[in-house]
Amino acid sequence: MSTCDRAEALRDYAFDELPASERTGMEQHIAVCGDCAAELDQLRVTTAVLRVLPDREIPQRIAFVSDKVFQPSALSRFFGGFWNSAARLGFASACVLAAALIVSAYHRPAPVLAQREIRTVAQTADVSKQINDAVAKAVAQVHQEDTRLFAASEIRHDKEHQALMDAVNVLQARSNYQITTSAEGQ
Amino acid sequence: MIFRSVEDADLISRVRKGDVEAFNLLVSRWEKRVFNYLLRLTGNPDDSLDLSQDVFLKAYQNIRKLDDTARFGPWLFRIAHNETYSHFRKRRPEVDNGDETLIEREPARGPAPDLTIAVTAALDRLTPEQREAVVLKVYEGFKFDEMAQILGTPVSTIKSRLYTALDLLKTELAPTNTRSIR
């Protein structure tokens, strides 16, 4: 084993694991360091000897058939495909948005609903006012008409009373005249 | 390797849509490597074949959990690693104590029996962790970051295991080296 302080970097170099930026420096070092040059040779010989152990052919091929036992179910394929697709992001976003809306709805009144309520209340108050105004107007009209009719009735009544008094006065005068005439005749 | 990764990714997307034949293509690409990895860890061809079946079945059942389809290889070997250690625990509880080397191994067949027997014997003297590091690096050619994914271990630990193992193997195989080179 090399006693050089670059022994580990040398082994990384031997296994092609040294960064490209350090390879040239290491090659220059190996050219001048006898320990590292000998260590590199030993490593190459050892790995070459190890590689004489041949790969064996697999005694029996491994194969899968289109068997339902081995296949994921249609449901799991759907969900598997779904979760590995772009829809995953969209669905997750929709879930987050829905959750946020639900939380928001539970924790504070929705502004749109409040406005609607205010609007409803305002509309109700407006209608009531209109009804009240209309009723007041109608009452005023009725009252005005009553007043007018009452005044007209008063005038008519006064006229009739005056006519009646005139008739009474005429009858009184005629009666006085007849009485006077009769007394003078006797 | 880039083209291979692209093609694997394409096959994986077809498998995810329910195409079993696409998975059979993936199996045919990887079965020999997985089998030999398992064989070098267990030393038993029958166990390795059974474990290979289990590995590919689990891969099929869990392929939707694979995040980066370009790293199908390390992901598959991670399953193989887990299956192997589960198998060791079922078969011999003492494996966890580092006695896995007690399992009788069938010597590998090859053109130079003395050399292959020597290499097999030298690998058997390593701890299971050291042997696995050598197998993944020297035989399967994984990068350190891929090995970290397969083993669930930091790169620094993997390097330590590998380089210690190579020092031991260098000593074990030194006479063989001389013989074979001569």
Contacts between the chains, C-beta under 8 A, distances in Angstrom:
chain1	res1	chain2	res2	distance
A	1	B	167	5.8
A	8	B	159	7.4
A	8	B	163	7.3
A	11	B	159	7.7
A	11	B	163	5.6
A	11	B	166	7.7
A	12	B	159	7.8
A	15	B	137	6.5
A	17	B	143	6.8
A	17	B	144	5.7
A	42	B	170	5.6
A	43	B	166	6.6
A	43	B	170	7.8
A	45	B	177	5.2
A	45	B	181	7.2
A	46	B	166	6.0
A	46	B	169	5.6
A	46	B	170	4.8
A	46	B	173	6.2
A	46	B	177	7.2
A	47	B	138	5.4
A	47	B	166	7.8
A	49	B	115	7.2
A	49	B	119	6.4
A	49	B	173	5.2
A	49	B	176	6.3
A	49	B	177	5.7
A	49	B	180	6.5
A	50	B	119	6.0
A	50	B	123	7.8
A	50	B	134	6.9
A	50	B	138	5.1
A	50	B	139	7.5
A	50	B	169	6.8
A	50	B	173	7.8
A	51	B	138	6.7
A	51	B	139	7.3
A	52	B	110	6.7
A	52	B	112	6.6
A	52	B	115	5.4
A	52	B	116	6.4
A	52	B	119	6.4
A	52	B	180	7.7
A	53	B	40	7.9
A	53	B	108	5.2
A	53	B	110	6.7
A	53	B	116	5.6
A	53	B	119	4.9
A	53	B	120	6.8
A	53	B	123	7.9
A	53	B	139	7.6
A	54	B	108	6.7
A	54	B	109	7.5
A	54	B	110	4.4
A	54	B	111	7.6
A	54	B	116	7.5
A	55	B	32	6.5
A	55	B	33	7.9
A	55	B	36	4.8
A	55	B	139	7.8
A	56	B	35	7.3
A	56	B	36	6.1
A	56	B	39	6.3
A	56	B	45	7.3
A	56	B	108	7.0
A	56	B	109	7.1
A	57	B	32	7.0
A	58	B	31	5.4
A	58	B	32	5.5
A	58	B	35	4.4
A	58	B	49	7.0
A	58	B	52	7.1
A	59	B	45	6.3
A	59	B	49	6.0
A	60	B	49	6.1
A	61	B	28	7.5
A	61	B	31	7.1
A	62	B	27	5.2
A	62	B	31	5.0
A	62	B	52	5.9
A	62	B	53	5.9
A	62	B	56	5.5
A	63	B	24	5.5
A	63	B	27	6.8
A	64	B	20	5.4
A	64	B	23	5.8
A	64	B	24	5.7
A	64	B	27	7.0
A	64	B	56	7.4
A	64	B	57	8.0
A	64	B	60	6.5
A	65	B	20	7.0
A	66	B	20	4.7
A	66	B	21	7.9
A	70	B	20	7.2
A	70	B	57	7.3
A	70	B	60	6.4
A	70	B	61	8.0
A	71	B	18	6.4
A	71	B	20	6.9
A	72	B	18	7.3
A	72	B	61	7.7
A	77	B	17	7.5
A	77	B	18	5.5
A	80	B	16	6.6
A	80	B	64	4.7
A	81	B	16	7.0
A	81	B	17	6.9
A	83	B	64	7.9
A	84	B	16	6.5
A	84	B	64	6.3
